[in-house]
Amino acid sequence: MFTPEQLWSIAKPWHGHRLERGWRRFTLEEAEGVFESAGLTGPFWRL
Amino acid sequence: MTDDDVRLHILRELIAGGSAPSAGDTAAALGVPESDAAAAYDRLAASRVIVLQPGTRDVLMAAPLSAVPTPHVVRMADGRSHYGNCVWDALGVIALLGQDGDVETVCADCEEPLTLTIRGGALEPTDAVVHFAVPAARWWEDIVFT
């Protein structure tokens, strides 16, 4: 379980730039970095 | 026409409040042959940028937006409403559009209505908690369930 604040903090980098031309999906490493920066760590968050 | 043109057209149409454009609609809007737009839809789906209804080229998801109604309603400050694929995506719609907005959803545990409110780029205090049932590495095994 985690907090809505953590969910908001990953929603911004995950989705906030999709209207920009040239947007691309995160690499696995980048995605794990987004989770980690929100304090979401451990095997559950590994890609 | 690039795949990015097609991706942006789908997103912009959903944000404008219409239904998701078909490959034919997108081809007409971008002035390209329908076969080119259809191939772009297939590539975008294969690379998990969009999700199509099974066995069709109908857009189901263009994250963070859902092309079909879901329990995760986003109400923006400009009066428009959208559907997110999940609560994460619903918050993502607010992040994408860069305005104040509310996510109206239902608690998956107690089934009570739940609202998450974003004002000035910040989440207003809430005592809600978030639970993901599926580990990150398995999200795409069944993205509709996830």
N, CA and C atoms of all chains as a GROMACS GRO file, in nm:
protein
  579
    1MET      N    1   0.084  -0.118   0.000
    1MET     CA    2   0.000   0.000   0.000
    1MET      C    3   0.089   0.124   0.000
    2PHE      N    4   0.040   0.226  -0.066
    2PHE     CA    5   0.115   0.351  -0.067
    2PHE      C    6   0.014   0.466  -0.072
    3THR      N    7   0.065   0.586  -0.081
    3THR     CA    8  -0.024   0.700  -0.064
    3THR      C    9  -0.064   0.761  -0.199
    4PRO      N   10  -0.179   0.829  -0.202
    4PRO     CA   11  -0.215   0.902  -0.324
    4PRO      C   12  -0.111   1.006  -0.363
    5GLU      N   13  -0.040   1.060  -0.262
    5GLU     CA   14   0.066   1.157  -0.294
    5GLU      C   15   0.175   1.089  -0.377
    6GLN      N   16   0.210   0.968  -0.341
    6GLN     CA   17   0.309   0.895  -0.420
    6GLN      C   18   0.256   0.865  -0.560
    7LEU      N   19   0.128   0.833  -0.568
    7LEU     CA   20   0.069   0.804  -0.700
    7LEU      C   21   0.071   0.930  -0.787
    8TRP      N   22   0.038   1.044  -0.727
    8TRP     CA   23   0.042   1.172  -0.800
    8TRP      C   24   0.185   1.202  -0.844
    9SER      N   25   0.281   1.170  -0.759
    9SER     CA   26   0.421   1.203  -0.794
    9SER      C   27   0.472   1.116  -0.907
   10ILE      N   28   0.417   0.995  -0.927
   10ILE     CA   29   0.459   0.918  -1.044
   10ILE      C   30   0.371   0.948  -1.165
   11ALA      N   31   0.248   0.994  -1.142
   11ALA     CA   32   0.158   1.026  -1.254
   11ALA      C   33   0.214   1.142  -1.337
   12LYS      N   34   0.277   1.238  -1.268
   12LYS     CA   35   0.326   1.358  -1.340
   12LYS      C   36   0.434   1.324  -1.443
   13PRO      N   37   0.543   1.259  -1.403
   13PRO     CA   38   0.644   1.227  -1.507
   13PRO      C   39   0.595   1.120  -1.605
   14TRP      N   40   0.508   1.029  -1.557
   14TRP     CA   41   0.465   0.917  -1.642
   14TRP      C   42   0.376   0.965  -1.755
   15HIS      N   43   0.288   1.058  -1.724
   15HIS     CA   44   0.186   1.097  -1.822
   15HIS      C   45   0.194   1.245  -1.865
   16GLY      N   46   0.263   1.326  -1.789
   16GLY     CA   47   0.252   1.470  -1.808
   16GLY      C   48   0.309   1.524  -1.938
   17HIS      N   49   0.390   1.444  -2.008
   17HIS     CA   50   0.456   1.495  -2.128
   17HIS      C   51   0.404   1.431  -2.257
   18ARG      N   52   0.295   1.358  -2.248
   18ARG     CA   53   0.250   1.281  -2.365
   18ARG      C   54   0.193   1.367  -2.478
   19LEU      N   55   0.164   1.493  -2.450
   19LEU     CA   56   0.119   1.581  -2.560
   19LEU      C   57   0.236   1.648  -2.629
   20GLU      N   58   0.357   1.618  -2.585
   20GLU     CA   59   0.475   1.676  -2.649
   20GLU      C   60   0.515   1.590  -2.769
   21ARG      N   61   0.548   1.659  -2.878
   21ARG     CA   62   0.595   1.587  -2.995
   21ARG      C   63   0.728   1.517  -2.962
   22GLY      N   64   0.738   1.394  -3.004
   22GLY     CA   65   0.860   1.321  -2.977
   22GLY      C   66   0.862   1.247  -2.845
   23TRP      N   67   0.748   1.254  -2.772
   23TRP     CA   68   0.741   1.177  -2.647
   23TRP      C   69   0.770   1.030  -2.676
   24ARG      N   70   0.833   0.964  -2.580
   24ARG     CA   71   0.854   0.819  -2.592
   24ARG      C   72   0.834   0.757  -2.456
   25ARG      N   73   0.805   0.628  -2.457
   25ARG     CA   74   0.790   0.556  -2.330
   25ARG      C   75   0.923   0.552  -2.258
   26PHE      N   76   0.916   0.547  -2.126
   26PHE     CA   77   1.037   0.533  -2.048
   26PHE      C   78   1.103   0.398  -2.077
   27THR      N   79   1.234   0.396  -2.069
   27THR     CA   80   1.302   0.267  -2.064
   27THR      C   81   1.270   0.203  -1.929
   28LEU      N   82   1.300   0.075  -1.918
   28LEU     CA   83   1.274   0.008  -1.789
   28LEU      C   84   1.351   0.076  -1.677
   29GLU      N   85   1.475   0.114  -1.706
   29GLU     CA   86   1.557   0.178  -1.603
   29GLU      C   87   1.498   0.314  -1.564
   30GLU      N   88   1.453   0.390  -1.663
   30GLU     CA   89   1.392   0.519  -1.633
   30GLU      C   90   1.265   0.502  -1.551
   31ALA      N   91   1.185   0.402  -1.587
   31ALA     CA   92   1.060   0.379  -1.515
   31ALA      C   93   1.087   0.342  -1.369
   32GLU      N   94   1.185   0.254  -1.350
   32GLU     CA   95   1.219   0.217  -1.212
   32GLU      C   96   1.270   0.338  -1.135
   33GLY      N   97   1.338   0.429  -1.204
   33GLY     CA   98   1.385   0.551  -1.140
   33GLY      C   99   1.270   0.640  -1.095
   34VAL      N  100   1.163   0.644  -1.177
   34VAL     CA  101   1.045   0.722  -1.139
   34VAL      C  102   0.983   0.663  -1.012
   35PHE      N  103   0.972   0.530  -1.009
   35PHE     CA  104   0.915   0.467  -0.889
   35PHE      C  105   1.002   0.496  -0.767
   36GLU      N  106   1.131   0.479  -0.787
   36GLU     CA  107   1.223   0.496  -0.674
   36GLU      C  108   1.218   0.639  -0.620
   37SER      N  109   1.206   0.736  -0.711
   37SER     CA  110   1.203   0.875  -0.664
   37SER      C  111   1.078   0.904  -0.583
   38ALA      N  112   0.975   0.820  -0.598
   38ALA     CA  113   0.853   0.836  -0.519
   38ALA      C  114   0.855   0.747  -0.396
   39GLY      N  115   0.968   0.682  -0.373
   39GLY     CA  116   0.978   0.594  -0.257
   39GLY      C  117   0.917   0.458  -0.279
   40LEU      N  118   0.892   0.424  -0.406
   40LEU     CA  119   0.832   0.294  -0.438
   40LEU      C  120   0.945   0.201  -0.480
   41THR      N  121   0.992   0.123  -0.387
   41THR     CA  122   1.108   0.038  -0.410
   41THR      C  123   1.075  -0.106  -0.372
   42GLY      N  124   1.166  -0.195  -0.405
   42GLY     CA  125   1.147  -0.335  -0.371
   42GLY      C  126   1.106  -0.415  -0.492
   43PRO      N  127   1.097  -0.546  -0.475
   43PRO     CA  128   1.071  -0.636  -0.589
   43PRO      C  129   0.941  -0.605  -0.663
   44PHE      N  130   0.838  -0.556  -0.592
   44PHE     CA  131   0.709  -0.529  -0.656
   44PHE      C  132   0.724  -0.427  -0.767
   45TRP      N  133   0.820  -0.335  -0.752
   45TRP     CA  134   0.833  -0.223  -0.848
   45TRP      C  135   0.941  -0.247  -0.951
   46ARG      N  136   0.998  -0.367  -0.953
   46ARG     CA  137   1.102  -0.399  -1.051
   46ARG      C  138   1.040  -0.431  -1.185
   47LEU      N  139   1.099  -0.380  -1.288
   47LEU     CA  140   1.056  -0.413  -1.424
   47LEU      C  141   1.161  -0.502  -1.488
   48MET      N  142   0.369   1.162  -4.265
   48MET     CA  143   0.305   1.121  -4.140
   48MET      C  144   0.398   1.031  -4.060
   49THR      N  145   0.414   1.063  -3.933
   49THR     CA  146   0.492   0.976  -3.846
   49THR      C  147   0.396   0.909  -3.746
   50ASP      N  148   0.446   0.807  -3.680
   50ASP     CA  149   0.365   0.744  -3.575
   50ASP      C  150   0.332   0.846  -3.466
   51ASP      N  151   0.423   0.940  -3.443
   51ASP     CA  152   0.398   1.042  -3.341
   51ASP      C  153   0.280   1.131  -3.382
   52ASP      N  154   0.267   1.162  -3.512
   52ASP     CA  155   0.151   1.238  -3.559
   52ASP      C  156   0.022   1.164  -3.526
   53VAL      N  157   0.024   1.034  -3.549
   53VAL     CA  158  -0.096   0.953  -3.524
   53VAL      C  159  -0.127   0.947  -3.375
   54ARG      N  160  -0.024   0.924  -3.297
   54ARG     CA  161  -0.041   0.919  -3.151
   54ARG      C  162  -0.101   1.049  -3.099
   55LEU      N  163  -0.046   1.160  -3.144
   55LEU     CA  164  -0.095   1.291  -3.097
   55LEU      C  165  -0.237   1.318  -3.146
   56HIS      N  166  -0.269   1.275  -3.266
   56HIS     CA  167  -0.405   1.296  -3.317
   56HIS      C  168  -0.506   1.220  -3.231
   57ILE      N  169  -0.473   1.095  -3.197
   57ILE     CA  170  -0.564   1.016  -3.113
   57ILE      C  171  -0.584   1.085  -2.978
   58LEU      N  172  -0.474   1.125  -2.915
   58LEU     CA  173  -0.484   1.190  -2.784
   58LEU      C  174  -0.565   1.319  -2.793
   59ARG      N  175  -0.536   1.400  -2.893
   59ARG     CA  176  -0.605   1.530  -2.903
   59ARG      C  177  -0.754   1.512  -2.928
   60GLU      N  178  -0.790   1.412  -3.007
   60GLU     CA  179  -0.933   1.388  -3.031
   60GLU      C  180  -1.003   1.344  -2.903
   61LEU      N  181  -0.938   1.258  -2.827
   61LEU     CA  182  -0.998   1.215  -2.700
   61LEU      C  183  -1.011   1.333  -2.604
   62ILE      N  184  -0.909   1.417  -2.598
   62ILE     CA  185  -0.914   1.533  -2.508
   62ILE      C  186  -1.022   1.630  -2.553
   63ALA      N  187  -1.041   1.641  -2.683
   63ALA     CA  188  -1.143   1.734  -2.735
   63ALA      C  189  -1.284   1.685  -2.704
   64GLY      N  190  -1.292   1.562  -2.653
   64GLY     CA  191  -1.422   1.515  -2.609
   64GLY      C  192  -1.493   1.425  -2.708
   65GLY      N  193  -1.425   1.397  -2.818
   65GLY     CA  194  -1.486   1.307  -2.914
   65GLY      C  195  -1.454   1.163  -2.882
   66SER      N  196  -1.504   1.075  -2.963
   66SER     CA  197  -1.466   0.936  -2.946
   66SER      C  198  -1.328   0.918  -3.009
   67ALA      N  199  -1.266   0.806  -2.980
   67ALA     CA  200  -1.134   0.781  -3.038
   67ALA      C  201  -1.147   0.771  -3.189
   68PRO      N  202  -1.060   0.835  -3.263
   68PRO     CA  203  -1.069   0.828  -3.409
   68PRO      C  204  -1.031   0.690  -3.462
   69SER      N  205  -1.103   0.648  -3.562
   69SER     CA  206  -1.064   0.524  -3.631
   69SER      C  207  -0.941   0.554  -3.716
   70ALA      N  208  -0.881   0.447  -3.768
   70ALA     CA  209  -0.767   0.467  -3.857
   70ALA      C  210  -0.810   0.548  -3.980
   71GLY      N  211  -0.933   0.527  -4.025
   71GLY     CA  212  -0.983   0.604  -4.138
   71GLY      C  213  -0.998   0.751  -4.104
   72ASP      N  214  -1.051   0.778  -3.985
   72ASP     CA  215  -1.065   0.918  -3.941
   72ASP      C  216  -0.927   0.986  -3.936
   73THR      N  217  -0.832   0.913  -3.878
   73THR     CA  218  -0.698   0.971  -3.863
   73THR      C  219  -0.633   0.992  -3.999
   74ALA      N  220  -0.652   0.896  -4.088
   74ALA     CA  221  -0.596   0.911  -4.223
   74ALA      C  222  -0.652   1.036  -4.290
   75ALA      N  223  -0.784   1.056  -4.278
   75ALA     CA  224  -0.846   1.173  -4.340
   75ALA      C  225  -0.794   1.302  -4.278
   76ALA      N  226  -0.780   1.301  -4.145
   76ALA     CA  227  -0.735   1.422  -4.076
   76ALA      C  228  -0.592   1.457  -4.112
   77LEU      N  229  -0.510   1.354  -4.132
   77LEU     CA  230  -0.368   1.378  -4.159
   77LEU      C  231  -0.336   1.379  -4.309
   78GLY      N  232  -0.436   1.348  -4.390
   78GLY     CA  233  -0.416   1.352  -4.534
   78GLY      C  234  -0.325   1.242  -4.585
   79VAL      N  235  -0.343   1.123  -4.530
   79VAL     CA  236  -0.260   1.009  -4.572
   79VAL      C  237  -0.352   0.893  -4.607
   80PRO      N  238  -0.300   0.793  -4.680
   80PRO     CA  239  -0.381   0.674  -4.709
   80PRO      C  240  -0.420   0.601  -4.580
   81GLU      N  241  -0.539   0.544  -4.580
   81GLU     CA  242  -0.586   0.474  -4.460
   81GLU      C  243  -0.492   0.359  -4.423
   82SER      N  244  -0.433   0.295  -4.525
   82SER     CA  245  -0.342   0.183  -4.495
   82SER      C  246  -0.221   0.231  -4.415
   83ASP      N  247  -0.175   0.353  -4.440
   83ASP     CA  248  -0.062   0.407  -4.364
   83ASP      C  249  -0.101   0.430  -4.218
   84ALA      N  250  -0.219   0.490  -4.199
   84ALA     CA  251  -0.266   0.516  -4.062
   84ALA      C  252  -0.289   0.384  -3.989
   85ALA      N  253  -0.347   0.287  -4.059
   85ALA     CA  254  -0.373   0.157  -3.996
   85ALA      C  255  -0.242   0.091  -3.953
   86ALA      N  256  -0.142   0.100  -4.035
   86ALA     CA  257  -0.012   0.042  -4.000
   86ALA      C  258   0.047   0.112  -3.877
   87ALA      N  259   0.026   0.244  -3.869
   87ALA     CA  260   0.075   0.319  -3.752
   87ALA      C  261   0.000   0.275  -3.626
   88TYR      N  262  -0.132   0.255  -3.637
   88TYR     CA  263  -0.207   0.205  -3.521
   88TYR      C  264  -0.147   0.072  -3.475
   89ASP      N  265  -0.118  -0.015  -3.569
   89ASP     CA  266  -0.064  -0.147  -3.532
   89ASP      C  267   0.072  -0.133  -3.465
   90ARG      N  268   0.157  -0.044  -3.518
   90ARG     CA  269   0.289  -0.025  -3.456
   90ARG      C  270   0.276   0.036  -3.316
   91LEU      N  271   0.187   0.134  -3.302
   91LEU     CA  272   0.168   0.197  -3.170
   91LEU      C  273   0.115   0.096  -3.069
   92ALA      N  274   0.028   0.007  -3.114
   92ALA     CA  275  -0.024  -0.096  -3.024
   92ALA      C  276   0.086  -0.196  -2.990
   93ALA      N  277   0.166  -0.234  -3.090
   93ALA     CA  278   0.273  -0.331  -3.064
   93ALA      C  279   0.376  -0.276  -2.967
   94SER      N  280   0.394  -0.144  -2.969
   94SER     CA  281   0.492  -0.083  -2.878
   94SER      C  282   0.427  -0.032  -2.750
   95ARG      N  283   0.301  -0.071  -2.728
   95ARG     CA  284   0.230  -0.043  -2.602
   95ARG      C  285   0.206   0.106  -2.579
   96VAL      N  286   0.199   0.182  -2.686
   96VAL     CA  287   0.167   0.325  -2.673
   96VAL      C  288   0.015   0.343  -2.670
   97ILE      N  289  -0.056   0.261  -2.744
   97ILE     CA  290  -0.202   0.255  -2.737
   97ILE      C  291  -0.242   0.109  -2.717
   98VAL      N  292  -0.367   0.092  -2.673
   98VAL     CA  293  -0.422  -0.043  -2.660
   98VAL      C  294  -0.548  -0.048  -2.746
   99LEU      N  295  -0.557  -0.152  -2.830
   99LEU     CA  296  -0.672  -0.168  -2.919
   99LEU      C  297  -0.769  -0.270  -2.861
  100GLN      N  298  -0.897  -0.254  -2.898
  100GLN     CA  299  -0.994  -0.358  -2.861
  100GLN      C  300  -0.950  -0.487  -2.929
  101PRO      N  301  -0.956  -0.599  -2.859
  101PRO     CA  302  -0.907  -0.725  -2.917
  101PRO      C  303  -0.968  -0.754  -3.054
  102GLY      N  304  -0.883  -0.789  -3.148
  102GLY     CA  305  -0.928  -0.828  -3.280
  102GLY      C  306  -0.975  -0.714  -3.369
  103THR      N  307  -0.949  -0.591  -3.325
  103THR     CA  308  -0.993  -0.475  -3.403
  103THR      C  309  -0.881  -0.372  -3.408
  104ARG      N  310  -0.908  -0.261  -3.478
  104ARG     CA  311  -0.820  -0.145  -3.471
  104ARG      C  312  -0.890  -0.031  -3.397
  105ASP      N  313  -0.989  -0.064  -3.315
  105ASP     CA  314  -1.058   0.037  -3.235
  105ASP      C  315  -0.975   0.066  -3.110
  106VAL      N  316  -0.949   0.195  -3.085
  106VAL     CA  317  -0.867   0.232  -2.969
  106VAL      C  318  -0.947   0.210  -2.841
  107LEU      N  319  -0.885   0.138  -2.748
  107LEU     CA  320  -0.944   0.120  -2.614
  107LEU      C  321  -0.878   0.216  -2.516
  108MET      N  322  -0.746   0.226  -2.523
  108MET     CA  323  -0.670   0.313  -2.433
  108MET      C  324  -0.566   0.391  -2.513
  109ALA      N  325  -0.555   0.517  -2.484
  109ALA     CA  326  -0.441   0.597  -2.528
  109ALA      C  327  -0.396   0.669  -2.402
  110ALA      N  328  -0.312   0.601  -2.327
  110ALA     CA  329  -0.280   0.646  -2.192
  110ALA      C  330  -0.239   0.794  -2.189
  111PRO      N  331  -0.289   0.864  -2.091
  111PRO     CA  332  -0.365   0.817  -1.975
  111PRO      C  333  -0.516   0.809  -1.998
  112LEU      N  334  -0.561   0.835  -2.120
  112LEU     CA  335  -0.706   0.843  -2.144
  112LEU      C  336  -0.762   0.707  -2.183
  113SER      N  337  -0.885   0.685  -2.137
  113SER     CA  338  -0.960   0.569  -2.184
  113SER      C  339  -1.057   0.616  -2.291
  114ALA      N  340  -1.072   0.535  -2.394
  114ALA     CA  341  -1.166   0.569  -2.500
  114ALA      C  342  -1.308   0.523  -2.468
  115VAL      N  343  -1.320   0.450  -2.359
  115VAL     CA  344  -1.453   0.403  -2.318
  115VAL      C  345  -1.475   0.445  -2.173
  116PRO      N  346  -1.602   0.457  -2.131
  116PRO     CA  347  -1.628   0.496  -1.991
  116PRO      C  348  -1.566   0.398  -1.891
  117THR      N  349  -1.513   0.452  -1.785
  117THR     CA  350  -1.456   0.372  -1.676
  117THR      C  351  -1.506   0.431  -1.543
  118PRO      N  352  -1.479   0.364  -1.432
  118PRO     CA  353  -1.519   0.421  -1.301
  118PRO      C  354  -1.429   0.536  -1.257
  119HIS      N  355  -1.332   0.575  -1.338
  119HIS     CA  356  -1.234   0.676  -1.298
  119HIS      C  357  -1.255   0.802  -1.382
  120VAL      N  358  -1.339   0.890  -1.331
  120VAL     CA  359  -1.381   1.009  -1.406
  120VAL      C  360  -1.293   1.127  -1.366
  121VAL      N  361  -1.247   1.199  -1.466
  121VAL     CA  362  -1.163   1.317  -1.442
  121VAL      C  363  -1.247   1.441  -1.476
  122ARG      N  364  -1.263   1.529  -1.381
  122ARG     CA  365  -1.337   1.653  -1.406
  122ARG      C  366  -1.239   1.769  -1.400
  123MET      N  367  -1.219   1.834  -1.514
  123MET     CA  368  -1.118   1.938  -1.523
  123MET      C  369  -1.178   2.075  -1.491
  124ALA      N  370  -1.090   2.168  -1.458
  124ALA     CA  371  -1.134   2.303  -1.423
  124ALA      C  372  -1.203   2.372  -1.541
  125ASP      N  373  -1.174   2.331  -1.664
  125ASP     CA  374  -1.237   2.394  -1.780
  125ASP      C  375  -1.377   2.336  -1.807
  126GLY      N  376  -1.422   2.247  -1.719
  126GLY     CA  377  -1.556   2.193  -1.734
  126GLY      C  378  -1.564   2.063  -1.811
  127ARG      N  379  -1.452   2.026  -1.872
  127ARG     CA  380  -1.455   1.901  -1.950
  127ARG      C  381  -1.435   1.781  -1.859
  128SER      N  382  -1.487   1.669  -1.902
  128SER     CA  383  -1.466   1.544  -1.829
  128SER      C  384  -1.400   1.442  -1.920
  129HIS      N  385  -1.321   1.356  -1.860
  129HIS     CA  386  -1.252   1.250  -1.932
  129HIS      C  387  -1.256   1.124  -1.848
  130TYR      N  388  -1.218   1.013  -1.910
  130TYR     CA  389  -1.206   0.888  -1.837
  130TYR      C  390  -1.060   0.843  -1.835
  131GLY      N  391  -1.014   0.805  -1.715
  131GLY     CA  392  -0.882   0.744  -1.704
  131GLY      C  393  -0.896   0.593  -1.701
  132ASN      N  394  -0.789   0.523  -1.738
  132ASN     CA  395  -0.792   0.377  -1.738
  132ASN      C  396  -0.788   0.320  -1.597
  133CYS      N  397  -0.732   0.398  -1.504
  133CYS     CA  398  -0.721   0.359  -1.363
  133CYS      C  399  -0.701   0.490  -1.287
  134VAL      N  400  -0.686   0.483  -1.156
  134VAL     CA  401  -0.669   0.607  -1.080
  134VAL      C  402  -0.536   0.674  -1.116
  135TRP      N  403  -0.434   0.594  -1.137
  135TRP     CA  404  -0.302   0.648  -1.177
  135TRP      C  405  -0.319   0.727  -1.307
  136ASP      N  406  -0.382   0.666  -1.405
  136ASP     CA  407  -0.401   0.733  -1.533
  136ASP      C  408  -0.493   0.856  -1.518
  137ALA      N  409  -0.594   0.844  -1.433
  137ALA     CA  410  -0.684   0.958  -1.414
  137ALA      C  411  -0.607   1.078  -1.359
  138LEU      N  412  -0.519   1.053  -1.262
  138LEU     CA  413  -0.431   1.162  -1.216
  138LEU      C  414  -0.340   1.207  -1.329
  139GLY      N  415  -0.301   1.113  -1.414
  139GLY     CA  416  -0.217   1.147  -1.528
  139GLY      C  417  -0.285   1.239  -1.627
  140VAL      N  418  -0.416   1.227  -1.641
  140VAL     CA  419  -0.490   1.318  -1.729
  140VAL      C  420  -0.476   1.461  -1.676
  141ILE      N  421  -0.487   1.476  -1.545
  141ILE     CA  422  -0.473   1.610  -1.485
  141ILE      C  423  -0.330   1.661  -1.507
  142ALA      N  424  -0.232   1.573  -1.489
  142ALA     CA  425  -0.092   1.613  -1.513
  142ALA      C  426  -0.072   1.652  -1.659
  143LEU      N  427  -0.133   1.575  -1.748
  143LEU     CA  428  -0.116   1.599  -1.892
  143LEU      C  429  -0.174   1.734  -1.933
  144LEU      N  430  -0.290   1.766  -1.876
  144LEU     CA  431  -0.360   1.888  -1.918
  144LEU      C  432  -0.316   2.010  -1.839
  145GLY      N  433  -0.247   1.989  -1.728
  145GLY     CA  434  -0.186   2.099  -1.655
  145GLY      C  435  -0.285   2.198  -1.598
  146GLN      N  436  -0.398   2.147  -1.555
  146GLN     CA  437  -0.499   2.233  -1.492
  146GLN      C  438  -0.538   2.170  -1.358
  147ASP      N  439  -0.616   2.248  -1.279
  147ASP     CA  440  -0.679   2.188  -1.163
  147ASP      C  441  -0.780   2.084  -1.211
  148GLY      N  442  -0.801   1.985  -1.128
  148GLY     CA  443  -0.900   1.883  -1.165
  148GLY      C  444  -0.928   1.790  -1.049
  149ASP      N  445  -1.035   1.715  -1.061
  149ASP     CA  446  -1.072   1.615  -0.961
  149ASP      C  447  -1.081   1.478  -1.028
  150VAL      N  448  -1.040   1.378  -0.956
  150VAL     CA  449  -1.064   1.240  -0.998
  150VAL      C  450  -1.175   1.185  -0.911
  151GLU      N  451  -1.282   1.143  -0.973
  151GLU     CA  452  -1.393   1.082  -0.900
  151GLU      C  453  -1.390   0.933  -0.929
  152THR      N  454  -1.372   0.856  -0.825
  152THR     CA  455  -1.363   0.712  -0.843
  152THR      C  456  -1.436   0.644  -0.729
  153VAL      N  457  -1.415   0.516  -0.716
  153VAL     CA  458  -1.481   0.438  -0.612
  153VAL      C  459  -1.374   0.359  -0.540
  154CYS      N  460  -1.379   0.359  -0.408
  154CYS     CA  461  -1.284   0.281  -0.330
  154CYS      C  462  -1.299   0.134  -0.367
  155ALA      N  463  -1.188   0.071  -0.407
  155ALA     CA  464  -1.195  -0.069  -0.450
  155ALA      C  465  -1.218  -0.162  -0.331
  156ASP      N  466  -1.197  -0.111  -0.209
  156ASP     CA  467  -1.213  -0.194  -0.090
  156ASP      C  468  -1.356  -0.183  -0.037
  157CYS      N  469  -1.401  -0.059  -0.010
  157CYS     CA  470  -1.533  -0.042   0.055
  157CYS      C  471  -1.641   0.004  -0.042
  158GLU      N  472  -1.602   0.034  -0.166
  158GLU     CA  473  -1.696   0.075  -0.270
  158GLU      C  474  -1.761   0.210  -0.244
  159GLU      N  475  -1.706   0.287  -0.152
  159GLU     CA  476  -1.755   0.423  -0.128
  159GLU      C  477  -1.697   0.516  -0.234
  160PRO      N  478  -1.773   0.619  -0.274
  160PRO     CA  479  -1.717   0.719  -0.367
  160PRO      C  480  -1.594   0.786  -0.307
  161LEU      N  481  -1.499   0.817  -0.393
  161LEU     CA  482  -1.372   0.874  -0.347
  161LEU      C  483  -1.331   0.981  -0.447
  162THR      N  484  -1.293   1.098  -0.396
  162THR     CA  485  -1.248   1.205  -0.483
  162THR      C  486  -1.106   1.245  -0.446
  163LEU      N  487  -1.020   1.252  -0.548
  163LEU     CA  488  -0.885   1.306  -0.530
  163LEU      C  489  -0.883   1.440  -0.601
  164THR      N  490  -0.833   1.541  -0.532
  164THR     CA  491  -0.842   1.678  -0.580
  164THR      C  492  -0.703   1.736  -0.601
  165ILE      N  493  -0.679   1.786  -0.722
  165ILE     CA  494  -0.552   1.851  -0.753
  165ILE      C  495  -0.578   2.000  -0.772
  166ARG      N  496  -0.510   2.081  -0.691
  166ARG     CA  497  -0.521   2.226  -0.702
  166ARG      C  498  -0.379   2.284  -0.706
  167GLY      N  499  -0.354   2.365  -0.806
  167GLY     CA  500  -0.222   2.429  -0.815
  167GLY      C  501  -0.108   2.329  -0.824
  168GLY      N  502  -0.137   2.215  -0.886
  168GLY     CA  503  -0.032   2.116  -0.905
  168GLY      C  504  -0.006   2.027  -0.785
  169ALA      N  505  -0.089   2.042  -0.680
  169ALA     CA  506  -0.068   1.961  -0.559
  169ALA      C  507  -0.195   1.884  -0.525
  170LEU      N  508  -0.174   1.768  -0.469
  170LEU     CA  509  -0.286   1.685  -0.424
  170LEU      C  510  -0.333   1.736  -0.289
  171GLU      N  511  -0.462   1.761  -0.278
  171GLU     CA  512  -0.516   1.804  -0.149
  171GLU      C  513  -0.515   1.684  -0.053
  172PRO      N  514  -0.497   1.712   0.077
  172PRO     CA  515  -0.485   1.602   0.173
  172PRO      C  516  -0.603   1.505   0.166
  173THR      N  517  -0.572   1.379   0.178
  173THR     CA  518  -0.673   1.274   0.175
  173THR      C  519  -0.626   1.160   0.263
  174ASP      N  520  -0.718   1.087   0.319
  174ASP     CA  521  -0.679   0.972   0.400
  174ASP      C  522  -0.690   0.842   0.320
  175ALA      N  523  -0.709   0.854   0.188
  175ALA     CA  524  -0.717   0.735   0.103
  175ALA      C  525  -0.580   0.667   0.096
  176VAL      N  526  -0.580   0.541   0.063
  176VAL     CA  527  -0.456   0.468   0.036
  176VAL      C  528  -0.469   0.401  -0.100
  177VAL      N  529  -0.354   0.368  -0.157
  177VAL     CA  530  -0.351   0.307  -0.290
  177VAL      C  531  -0.300   0.165  -0.278
  178HIS      N  532  -0.365   0.074  -0.349
  178HIS     CA  533  -0.320  -0.064  -0.351
  178HIS      C  534  -0.314  -0.112  -0.495
  179PHE      N  535  -0.198  -0.161  -0.538
  179PHE     CA  536  -0.184  -0.224  -0.669
  179PHE      C  537  -0.181  -0.374  -0.648
  180ALA      N  538  -0.263  -0.446  -0.722
  180ALA     CA  539  -0.270  -0.591  -0.704
  180ALA      C  540  -0.164  -0.665  -0.783
  181VAL      N  541  -0.114  -0.603  -0.890
  181VAL     CA  542  -0.026  -0.673  -0.983
  181VAL      C  543   0.113  -0.609  -0.978
  182PRO      N  544   0.217  -0.688  -0.960
  182PRO     CA  545   0.354  -0.632  -0.961
  182PRO      C  546   0.386  -0.567  -1.095
  183ALA      N  547   0.473  -0.466  -1.091
  183ALA     CA  548   0.503  -0.386  -1.210
  183ALA      C  549   0.545  -0.471  -1.329
  184ALA      N  550   0.625  -0.572  -1.305
  184ALA     CA  551   0.678  -0.652  -1.416
  184ALA      C  552   0.568  -0.730  -1.489
  185ARG      N  553   0.450  -0.740  -1.427
  185ARG     CA  554   0.343  -0.819  -1.488
  185ARG      C  555   0.226  -0.734  -1.536
  186TRP      N  556   0.241  -0.601  -1.532
  186TRP     CA  557   0.128  -0.516  -1.570
  186TRP      C  558   0.077  -0.544  -1.710
  187TRP      N  559   0.170  -0.570  -1.802
  187TRP     CA  560   0.130  -0.583  -1.943
  187TRP      C  561   0.089  -0.725  -1.980
  188GLU      N  562   0.092  -0.816  -1.882
  188GLU     CA  563   0.040  -0.950  -1.913
  188GLU      C  564  -0.110  -0.941  -1.945
  189ASP      N  565  -0.179  -0.850  -1.875
  189ASP     CA  566  -0.321  -0.824  -1.903
  189ASP      C  567  -0.348  -0.680  -1.861
  190ILE      N  568  -0.319  -0.587  -1.950
  190ILE     CA  569  -0.321  -0.445  -1.912
  190ILE      C  570  -0.463  -0.399  -1.879
  191VAL      N  571  -0.563  -0.461  -1.936
  191VAL     CA  572  -0.700  -0.420  -1.904
  191VAL      C  573  -0.730  -0.456  -1.758
  192PHE      N  574  -0.690  -0.575  -1.714
  192PHE     CA  575  -0.708  -0.613  -1.574
  192PHE      C  576  -0.625  -0.523  -1.484
  193THR      N  577  -0.499  -0.501  -1.519
  193THR     CA  578  -0.411  -0.418  -1.438
  193THR      C  579  -0.474  -0.282  -1.416
   0.00000   0.00000   0.00000
